[in-house]
Amino acid sequence: SSGINAEYGLLQYEKQLSEKSGELEHCQKRLDVIEEEVYTLRKRVEELKKELSTREDEVDLRNNQVRKLQRSLDECTEQNEVLQAQNSSLELRLRQRTDAMFNPTQRRGTGLSDAESEDE
């Protein structure tokens, strides 16, 4: 009777051992799959970091180009304002000379007619 109990206990132990071995094998397979996923994800993270770095470099380059263009635009705007002021001044002088040529009775700045200016 004690031999049968020992045999029964041994069979129970072997059954539990087999079940636990199966569970361990299943867990090991899941672990392998998870490790592969982790490896793939880490690799993807590194690729994304490299891509991000490249994109950041591109953004920096574009921002530098924008700043350079803005400085150039500011310089051109300032130069344009100077030229517009010069143009306005030249137009005024031309108008005054044209008026003096076509209206000789008015002398620029003197208020004297041609006859009065000739007398002086």
C-alpha positions in Angstrom: 0.0 0.0 0.0 2.8 2.4 0.8 4.4 1.5 -2.5 1.2 2.3 -4.4 1.0 5.6 -2.5 4.6 6.4 -3.4 4.0 5.5 -7.0 0.9 7.6 -7.1 2.8 10.5 -5.5 5.5 10.0 -8.1 3.0 10.1 -10.9 1.4 13.2 -9.5 4.8 14.8 -9.2 5.8 13.9 -12.8 2.4 15.2 -14.0 3.0 18.5 -12.2 6.6 18.6 -13.5 5.4 18.1 -17.0 2.7 20.8 -16.7 5.3 23.2 -15.2 7.8 22.3 -17.9 5.1 23.1 -20.5 4.3 26.4 -18.9 8.0 27.2 -18.7 8.4 26.4 -22.4 5.4 28.5 -23.3 6.7 31.4 -21.2 10.2 31.0 -22.8 8.6 31.2 -26.3 6.6 34.3 -25.2 9.8 35.8 -23.8 11.6 35.2 -27.1 8.8 36.9 -29.0 8.8 39.8 -26.6 12.6 40.2 -26.8 12.4 40.2 -30.6 9.7 42.9 -30.4 11.8 44.9 -28.0 14.8 44.6 -30.3 12.7 45.7 -33.3 11.3 48.6 -31.3 14.7 49.7 -30.1 16.0 49.6 -33.6 13.0 51.7 -34.8 13.6 54.2 -32.0 17.2 54.6 -33.2 16.0 55.1 -36.7 13.5 57.7 -35.6 16.2 59.5 -33.5 18.4 59.7 -36.6 15.6 60.9 -38.7 14.7 63.5 -36.0 18.2 64.7 -35.9 18.3 65.0 -39.7 15.0 66.9 -39.7 16.2 69.2 -36.9 19.3 70.0 -39.0 17.1 70.8 -41.9 14.9 73.1 -39.8 18.0 74.9 -38.5 19.3 75.3 -42.1 15.9 76.6 -43.2 15.7 79.0 -40.2 19.2 80.3 -41.1 18.1 80.8 -44.7 14.9 82.6 -43.5 17.0 84.9 -41.2 19.4 85.6 -44.0 16.6 86.4 -46.4 14.9 88.6 -43.8 18.1 90.6 -43.3 18.4 90.9 -47.1 14.8 92.0 -47.3 15.3 94.6 -44.5 18.4 95.9 -46.3 16.5 96.2 -49.6 13.5 97.9 -47.9 15.9 100.4 -46.3 17.6 101.0 -49.6 14.2 101.3 -51.3 13.2 104.0 -48.8 16.4 105.9 -49.4 15.9 105.7 -53.1 12.3 106.8 -52.8 13.3 109.8 -50.8 16.0 110.7 -53.4 13.5 110.2 -56.2 11.0 112.5 -54.5 13.7 115.1 -54.0 14.7 114.8 -57.7 11.1 115.0 -58.8 10.6 118.2 -56.8 13.8 119.8 -58.2 12.7 118.8 -61.7 9.2 120.3 -61.2 10.7 123.5 -59.9 13.1 123.8 -62.8 10.3 122.9 -65.3 8.1 125.5 -63.7 10.9 128.1 -63.9 11.5 127.3 -67.6 7.9 127.6 -68.6 7.0 130.4 -66.2 10.0 132.8 -66.5 8.2 135.6 -64.5 8.8 133.7 -61.4 12.4 133.3 -60.3 13.1 130.6 -57.9 13.4 131.9 -54.4 13.5 135.6 -55.3 10.0 136.4 -56.3 11.3 138.9 -58.9 10.3 138.9 -62.6 12.8 138.6 -65.4 12.8 142.4 -66.0 13.4 143.1 -62.3 16.2 140.5 -62.1 17.9 142.0 -65.2 17.9 145.5 -63.6 19.8 144.2 -60.6 
